[in-house]
Amino acid sequence: MYAGAARIEITPSKPVWMDGMLRNHPSEGVHDPLFACALVISNEPDMRGTVAIASADLCRLPEFLTSRVRQTVEANLGIPAVNIVIAAKHIHSGPITSGDSGARTEYSRFLAPEGEAESEYARFLRDALVQVICNAASRLRPVRAGFASGREATISQYRRLLADDGHVVMNWEPYPSEHLLGPLGPIDPELGVFNIVDMAGQMVCLLFNHAGHPNILSGDNYLISAEYPGFAERLLEKQLGGIAMFVNGANGTMDIDGLGPRTWAEMERIGHRLAQAVAETARGIEPAEGLPLRCASIRYHVPPRRITDAQLAWAEEILRVTGGKVQALADGAGDDYKAAVYKQLRDTQNREITVEQLCIGLGETALLSFPGELYTEIGLRIKAESPFDRTLVLGLANGYVGYVPTRKAMQEGGYGEDISEIEAEAEDIVMANSMSLLRRVHHS
């Protein structure tokens, strides 16, 4: 087995509109730099049977951009585009990445104008992602590798709470605690760690996977930051060497304590806690040679959200009152944003939503990508029903289709359900195709 890893800085050089929160003006500076990391793994030194995983300090990546990067890498290196995963870490203090493509995603399409700074950044980012994968590939060398599962149950909470009157409260909303009955679902505390060392025992890459929302700094923050995953990576690299690389999981219902401190000190405290859990898990890994590597992919469609006549009428009335304007908020989104989403979904509800998933099998561990925010319940089902001993979901990878709620959650309602662009039956479609892909790779 051969592997190489690399890191490249992707901090914007000028003020840009930021993604992940409803903000009303561009960034004001840089608190800490943004990076993209890449890991290239191969069965052979000549790049046959090669896979690549890249992860960037960004909120989300549109499919048009990841496809361009993957095609360019294939042309330059010969790594098949269908063997390449490019994921966003879901950092809520980074730049919008859609540029002037028209492929606006979530918050950015209704609040942030398309400007030259954003277009310039999207072009720079595309080239940087290609470069970091090429850099990692140039460092291929014989390695030993191993996996382990740890646990970190204090960072991420289940953010959908049931009130005693039956409605859903998000965990960032102030609400009398005596009227809250508890969370509506489970958390996923699993911390997956993949440790790769060279034949001299030096760290090549430490890939770690955990489901969460890196948004400790709320929409009031206008400084670029890699948030708590970036802080954790820096700590791990200082302690263990090599490239530390965070990849998010099925994070659709996982979130920080939205009523806790929203400060830089809290961001560092959470990052330190995550790094400590990763280091403890990594200590239990004994890397081995010859880990079997295989990869396959699948493409399919999920149904777009159907907006009823009543929902459209409600949205049009809200838009009439607001004039179509969306107000900035520190957390979540108001009726003005929800109405804008409903109107756009009704106007485009005959479109096809394509999902592409990759499965990378490494021994008895599977890395399964998904281009959006799977609800954690779906991620847990995938892990439980997978034929592999251990399965990690790599979320927000190779595009972004938004939230994928469960049928149950769509019936209950709430923030993610209100703005989801996908119908409830997507849960079953995603499960069926994920299982089919996992079985295919496991049996190969």
C-alpha positions as CSV (number, residue, x, y, z in Angstrom):
1,M,0.0,0.0,0.0
2,Y,1.2,3.5,-0.9
3,A,0.0,6.9,0.3
4,G,0.9,10.6,0.3
5,A,-0.7,13.6,1.9
6,A,-0.5,17.4,1.5
7,R,-1.9,20.6,2.8
8,I,-2.4,24.0,1.0
9,E,-3.6,27.3,2.2
10,I,-7.0,28.5,0.7
11,T,-7.5,31.7,2.8
12,P,-9.2,34.4,0.6
13,S,-6.9,37.4,-0.1
14,K,-9.7,40.0,0.1
15,P,-13.1,40.5,1.8
16,V,-15.7,38.0,0.6
17,W,-19.2,37.1,1.5
18,M,-19.3,34.3,4.1
19,D,-21.4,31.1,4.0
20,G,-23.3,29.2,6.6
21,M,-25.1,32.0,8.4
22,L,-27.3,34.9,7.2
23,R,-24.8,37.8,7.2
24,N,-25.4,41.2,5.8
25,H,-21.9,42.2,4.6
26,P,-18.6,40.6,3.6
27,S,-15.8,39.4,5.8
28,E,-13.8,41.9,7.8
29,G,-10.5,40.1,8.3
30,V,-8.9,36.7,9.0
31,H,-8.7,35.2,12.5
32,D,-6.9,32.1,11.4
33,P,-6.0,30.7,7.9
34,L,-8.1,28.2,5.9
35,F,-6.5,25.1,4.4
36,A,-7.4,22.2,2.1
37,C,-5.8,18.8,2.8
38,A,-5.5,15.7,0.5
39,L,-4.8,12.1,1.0
40,V,-3.9,9.8,-2.0
41,I,-3.9,6.1,-1.5
42,S,-2.8,3.5,-4.0
43,N,-2.4,-0.3,-4.3
44,E,0.6,0.3,-6.7
45,P,3.3,3.0,-7.0
46,D,2.3,3.7,-10.6
47,M,-1.1,5.1,-9.5
48,R,-3.2,2.1,-10.6
49,G,-6.1,1.5,-8.2
50,T,-5.7,4.9,-6.7
51,V,-8.2,6.9,-4.6
52,A,-8.0,10.5,-3.4
53,I,-9.7,12.3,-0.5
54,A,-9.6,16.0,-0.1
55,S,-11.2,18.1,2.7
56,A,-11.4,21.9,2.8
57,D,-12.1,24.5,5.5
58,L,-15.4,25.6,3.8
59,C,-19.1,25.3,4.4
60,R,-20.1,23.5,1.3
61,L,-18.9,22.9,-2.3
62,P,-21.1,23.0,-5.3
63,E,-21.1,20.0,-7.6
64,F,-20.0,22.0,-10.7
65,L,-16.7,23.0,-8.8
66,T,-15.9,19.5,-7.4
67,S,-16.6,17.9,-10.8
68,R,-14.2,20.3,-12.5
69,V,-11.5,19.6,-10.0
70,R,-12.0,15.8,-10.3
71,Q,-11.9,15.9,-14.1
72,T,-8.8,18.0,-14.0
73,V,-7.1,15.6,-11.6
74,E,-8.0,12.7,-13.8
75,A,-6.5,14.4,-16.8
76,N,-3.3,15.4,-15.0
77,L,-2.7,12.2,-12.9
78,G,-4.8,9.4,-14.3
79,I,-6.8,9.0,-11.0
80,P,-10.3,8.2,-12.1
81,A,-12.7,11.1,-11.2
82,V,-15.1,8.4,-9.8
83,N,-12.3,7.6,-7.3
84,I,-12.0,11.1,-5.9
85,V,-13.8,12.5,-2.9
86,I,-13.7,16.3,-2.3
87,A,-15.5,17.3,0.9
88,A,-16.2,20.5,2.7
89,K,-15.9,20.5,6.5
90,H,-19.0,22.6,6.9
91,I,-17.1,25.5,8.4
92,H,-19.5,28.4,9.0
93,S,-16.8,31.1,9.0
94,G,-15.5,30.6,5.5
95,P,-16.2,32.1,2.1
96,I,-19.0,31.4,-0.4
97,T,-17.7,29.0,-3.0
98,S,-20.3,29.3,-5.9
99,G,-18.7,32.4,-7.5
100,D,-20.6,33.6,-10.5
101,S,-21.8,30.1,-11.6
102,G,-25.4,30.7,-10.7
103,A,-25.2,27.5,-8.5
104,R,-26.0,29.4,-5.3
105,T,-26.4,27.3,-2.2
106,E,-28.7,27.8,0.8
107,Y,-28.1,31.1,2.5
108,S,-25.9,32.7,-0.1
109,R,-28.5,32.7,-2.9
110,F,-30.9,35.0,-1.1
111,L,-28.6,37.4,0.7
112,A,-25.1,37.6,-0.7
113,P,-24.6,39.4,-4.1
114,E,-22.5,37.7,-6.7
115,G,-19.3,39.8,-7.0
116,E,-15.9,39.7,-8.5
117,A,-14.3,38.8,-5.2
118,E,-16.4,35.6,-4.9
119,S,-15.8,34.7,-8.6
120,E,-12.1,35.2,-8.2
121,Y,-12.1,33.1,-5.1
122,A,-14.0,30.2,-6.8
123,R,-11.4,30.1,-9.5
124,F,-8.5,30.2,-7.0
125,L,-10.1,27.5,-5.0
126,R,-10.6,25.2,-8.0
127,D,-6.9,25.4,-8.9
128,A,-5.8,25.0,-5.2
129,L,-7.8,21.8,-4.8
130,V,-6.3,20.4,-7.9
131,Q,-2.8,21.3,-6.7
132,V,-3.2,19.8,-3.2
133,I,-4.2,16.5,-4.7
134,C,-1.3,16.6,-7.1
135,N,1.0,17.4,-4.3
136,A,-0.2,14.5,-2.2
137,A,0.2,12.1,-5.2
138,S,3.8,13.3,-5.7
139,R,4.6,12.1,-2.2
140,L,3.4,8.5,-2.6
141,R,5.5,6.1,-0.6
142,P,5.1,2.7,1.1
143,V,3.0,2.9,4.2
144,R,1.3,1.0,6.9
145,A,-2.3,1.9,8.0
146,G,-4.9,1.1,10.6
147,F,-8.4,2.2,11.8
148,A,-10.0,2.6,15.2
149,S,-13.3,3.9,16.5
150,G,-13.3,6.2,19.5
151,R,-16.0,8.3,21.1
152,E,-16.5,12.0,21.6
153,A,-20.0,12.7,23.0
154,T,-19.7,16.2,24.4
155,I,-19.2,18.4,21.3
156,S,-22.3,17.6,19.3
157,Q,-25.8,17.5,20.6
158,Y,-29.1,16.4,18.9
159,R,-30.4,19.9,18.0
160,R,-34.1,19.1,17.5
161,L,-35.9,19.3,20.8
162,L,-39.6,18.6,21.5
163,A,-41.6,21.1,23.4
164,D,-44.5,20.1,25.6
165,D,-47.0,21.7,23.2
166,G,-45.8,19.4,20.4
167,H,-43.7,21.7,18.3
168,V,-40.0,21.5,17.5
169,V,-37.5,23.8,19.1
170,M,-33.9,24.1,17.8
171,N,-31.2,24.0,20.5
172,W,-30.1,27.6,19.7
173,E,-33.6,29.0,20.4
174,P,-34.1,30.4,24.0
175,Y,-37.0,28.4,25.4
176,P,-38.1,27.6,29.0
177,S,-36.3,24.4,29.9
178,E,-39.3,23.2,32.0
179,H,-41.3,23.1,28.7
180,L,-38.8,21.0,26.9
181,L,-39.4,17.2,26.9
182,G,-36.0,16.3,25.4
183,P,-34.2,15.6,22.0
184,L,-36.2,14.0,19.2
185,G,-33.4,11.7,18.2
186,P,-30.0,10.2,19.1
187,I,-26.5,11.6,18.6
188,D,-23.7,9.8,16.8
189,P,-20.7,10.1,19.1
190,E,-18.4,7.9,17.0
191,L,-15.0,9.2,16.2
192,G,-13.4,7.3,13.3
193,V,-9.6,7.6,13.0
194,F,-7.5,6.4,10.1
195,N,-3.8,6.4,10.9
196,I,-1.2,6.2,8.1
197,V,2.6,6.0,8.8
198,D,5.5,5.4,6.6
199,M,7.8,2.4,7.0
200,A,10.0,4.3,9.4
201,G,6.9,4.9,11.6
202,Q,6.6,8.6,10.8
203,M,3.1,10.0,10.5
204,V,1.9,10.5,6.9
205,C,-1.8,11.3,7.6
206,L,-4.2,11.2,10.4
207,L,-7.8,11.3,9.0
208,F,-10.5,11.7,11.5
209,N,-14.3,11.7,11.1
210,H,-16.9,13.1,13.5
211,A,-20.4,14.5,12.9
212,G,-20.9,18.1,13.9
213,H,-21.7,21.7,13.0
214,P,-18.5,23.9,13.1
215,N,-20.4,27.1,13.9
216,I,-19.3,28.1,17.4
217,L,-18.8,31.5,16.0
218,S,-22.3,32.7,15.0
219,G,-23.5,34.9,12.2
220,D,-22.2,37.9,14.2
221,N,-18.7,36.9,13.3
222,Y,-17.1,38.4,10.3
223,L,-13.6,37.0,10.6
224,I,-12.5,34.1,8.4
225,S,-11.7,31.0,10.5
226,A,-11.2,27.2,10.2
227,E,-13.3,26.9,13.4
228,Y,-12.8,24.1,15.9
229,P,-11.8,21.3,13.3
230,G,-9.0,23.5,12.0
231,F,-7.8,24.2,15.5
232,A,-7.9,20.5,16.3
233,E,-5.9,19.7,13.1
234,R,-3.2,22.2,14.1
235,L,-2.9,20.7,17.6
236,L,-2.6,17.2,16.2
237,E,0.0,18.1,13.7
238,K,2.1,19.7,16.4
239,Q,1.8,16.7,18.6
240,L,2.0,13.8,16.1
241,G,3.4,15.3,12.9
242,G,2.2,14.6,9.4
243,I,-1.1,15.9,8.0
244,A,-4.2,15.9,10.2
245,M,-7.4,15.9,8.2
246,F,-10.9,16.3,9.5
247,V,-13.9,15.0,7.4
248,N,-17.4,15.6,8.7
249,G,-20.0,12.9,9.1
250,A,-23.8,12.6,8.9
251,N,-24.2,15.9,10.6
252,G,-27.7,17.0,9.7
253,T,-29.0,16.9,13.3
254,M,-25.8,17.3,15.1
255,D,-24.9,20.8,16.5
256,I,-23.0,22.6,19.2
257,D,-24.7,24.0,22.3
258,G,-26.3,27.0,20.5
259,L,-26.9,28.7,23.8
260,G,-23.3,28.3,25.1
261,P,-20.4,30.7,24.6
262,R,-19.9,31.8,21.0
263,T,-16.4,33.0,21.5
264,W,-12.9,32.3,20.2
265,A,-12.0,30.8,23.6
266,E,-14.8,28.4,23.3
267,M,-13.8,27.5,19.8
268,E,-10.3,26.6,21.0
269,R,-11.7,24.7,24.0
270,I,-13.9,22.5,21.7
271,G,-11.0,22.1,19.2
272,H,-8.7,21.0,22.0
273,R,-11.3,18.5,23.2
274,L,-11.7,17.0,19.7
275,A,-7.9,16.8,19.2
276,Q,-7.5,15.0,22.6
277,A,-10.1,12.4,21.7
278,V,-8.5,11.8,18.3
279,A,-5.0,11.4,19.8
280,E,-6.3,9.0,22.4
281,T,-8.0,6.9,19.7
282,A,-5.0,7.0,17.5
283,R,-2.8,5.6,20.3
284,G,-4.7,2.4,20.1
285,I,-4.0,1.8,16.4
286,E,-1.3,-0.6,15.3
287,P,-0.8,0.2,11.6
288,A,-0.4,-2.9,9.3
289,E,0.9,-3.5,5.8
290,G,-1.1,-4.5,2.8
291,L,-4.5,-3.1,3.7
292,P,-6.8,-4.1,0.7
293,L,-8.0,-1.1,-1.2
294,R,-11.0,-1.0,-3.5
295,C,-13.5,1.7,-4.7
296,A,-16.8,2.0,-6.5
297,S,-19.4,4.7,-7.0
298,I,-23.1,5.0,-7.7
299,R,-25.4,7.7,-9.2
300,Y,-29.1,8.1,-8.7
301,H,-31.9,10.6,-8.3
302,V,-33.9,11.7,-5.3
303,P,-37.2,13.6,-5.6
304,P,-37.3,17.4,-5.2
305,R,-39.4,18.9,-2.5
306,R,-43.0,19.4,-3.6
307,I,-44.4,22.8,-2.4
308,T,-48.2,22.8,-2.1
309,D,-50.5,25.5,-3.3
310,A,-51.1,26.5,0.4
311,Q,-47.4,26.7,1.1
312,L,-46.9,28.8,-2.1
313,A,-49.7,31.2,-1.1
314,W,-48.1,31.6,2.4
315,A,-44.7,32.3,0.8
316,E,-46.0,34.8,-1.7
317,E,-47.8,36.7,1.1
318,I,-44.5,36.8,3.1
319,L,-42.6,37.9,0.1
320,R,-45.1,40.7,-0.6
321,V,-44.7,42.0,2.9
322,T,-40.8,41.8,2.9
323,G,-40.3,42.8,-0.8
324,G,-38.3,39.6,-1.1
325,K,-35.6,40.8,1.2
326,V,-34.0,38.4,3.7
327,Q,-32.8,39.7,7.1
328,A,-29.4,38.7,8.6
329,L,-29.6,36.5,11.7
330,A,-27.0,35.1,14.1
331,D,-28.5,31.6,13.9
332,G,-31.1,29.8,11.9
333,A,-33.4,31.5,9.4
334,G,-36.8,33.4,9.6
335,D,-40.0,33.2,7.6
336,D,-38.5,35.6,5.0
337,Y,-35.9,33.1,4.1
338,K,-38.3,30.1,4.3
339,A,-40.7,31.9,2.0
340,A,-37.9,32.6,-0.5
341,V,-36.9,28.9,-0.4
342,Y,-40.5,27.8,-1.0
343,K,-40.9,30.1,-4.0
344,Q,-37.7,28.9,-5.6
345,L,-38.5,25.3,-5.0
346,R,-42.0,25.7,-6.5
347,D,-40.4,27.3,-9.6
348,T,-37.9,24.5,-10.0
349,Q,-39.7,21.5,-8.6
350,N,-39.6,19.5,-11.9
351,R,-35.8,19.4,-11.9
352,E,-33.8,16.2,-11.1
353,I,-31.6,16.1,-8.0
354,T,-28.7,13.8,-8.7
355,V,-26.8,12.1,-5.9
356,E,-23.4,10.6,-6.4
357,Q,-21.8,8.4,-3.7
358,L,-18.4,6.8,-3.5
359,C,-17.4,3.9,-1.3
360,I,-13.7,3.3,-0.5
361,G,-13.1,0.0,1.1
362,L,-9.9,-0.3,3.2
363,G,-9.8,-3.8,4.7
364,E,-13.0,-4.1,6.8
365,T,-13.5,-0.4,7.0
366,A,-15.7,1.5,4.5
367,L,-15.6,5.3,3.8
368,L,-19.0,6.2,2.2
369,S,-19.4,9.7,0.8
370,F,-22.6,11.7,0.6
371,P,-23.1,15.1,-1.1
372,G,-25.0,16.9,1.6
373,E,-26.1,16.8,5.3
374,L,-27.7,13.4,6.0
375,Y,-29.7,13.4,9.2
376,T,-27.8,11.5,11.8
377,E,-30.5,8.8,12.2
378,I,-29.8,7.9,8.5
379,G,-26.1,7.8,9.1
380,L,-26.6,5.5,12.1
381,R,-28.8,3.2,10.0
382,I,-26.1,3.0,7.3
383,K,-23.5,2.1,9.9
384,A,-25.7,-0.5,11.6
385,E,-26.7,-2.2,8.3
386,S,-23.4,-2.0,6.5
387,P,-21.7,-5.3,5.7
388,F,-18.3,-3.8,6.8
389,D,-17.1,-4.1,10.3
390,R,-16.8,-0.3,10.4
391,T,-18.4,2.3,8.2
392,L,-17.7,6.1,8.2
393,V,-19.9,8.6,6.4
394,L,-18.0,11.3,4.7
395,G,-20.6,14.1,4.5
396,L,-20.8,17.2,2.3
397,A,-18.7,15.5,-0.4
398,N,-18.7,16.0,-4.2
399,G,-21.5,18.5,-4.2
400,Y,-24.3,19.7,-2.0
401,V,-28.0,18.7,-2.1
402,G,-28.8,20.2,1.3
403,Y,-30.4,18.5,4.3
404,V,-31.8,15.0,3.9
405,P,-34.3,14.5,6.8
406,T,-36.0,11.3,7.9
407,R,-39.6,10.7,7.1
408,K,-40.3,11.1,10.8
409,A,-38.6,14.4,11.0
410,M,-40.4,15.8,8.0
411,Q,-43.7,15.0,9.7
412,E,-42.5,16.7,12.9
413,G,-41.2,19.8,11.2
414,G,-38.4,22.2,12.3
415,Y,-35.6,24.2,10.8
416,G,-33.9,21.6,8.6
417,E,-37.3,20.3,7.5
418,D,-38.5,23.7,6.6
419,I,-35.7,24.5,4.2
420,S,-34.9,20.9,2.9
421,E,-35.1,20.8,-0.9
422,I,-35.7,17.0,-1.0
423,E,-38.9,15.0,-0.4
424,A,-39.3,12.6,2.6
425,E,-39.0,9.5,0.5
426,A,-35.3,10.3,-0.1
427,E,-34.5,8.6,3.1
428,D,-35.5,5.2,1.7
429,I,-33.8,5.9,-1.7
430,V,-30.5,6.9,0.0
431,M,-30.6,3.9,2.3
432,A,-31.2,1.4,-0.6
433,N,-28.5,2.8,-2.8
434,S,-26.0,3.2,0.1
435,M,-26.5,-0.5,1.0
436,S,-26.2,-1.6,-2.6
437,L,-22.9,0.3,-3.0
438,L,-21.5,-1.0,0.3
439,R,-22.4,-4.6,-0.5
440,R,-20.8,-4.3,-4.0
441,V,-17.5,-3.0,-2.6
442,H,-17.5,-5.4,0.3
443,H,-17.9,-8.4,-2.0
444,S,-15.4,-7.2,-4.6
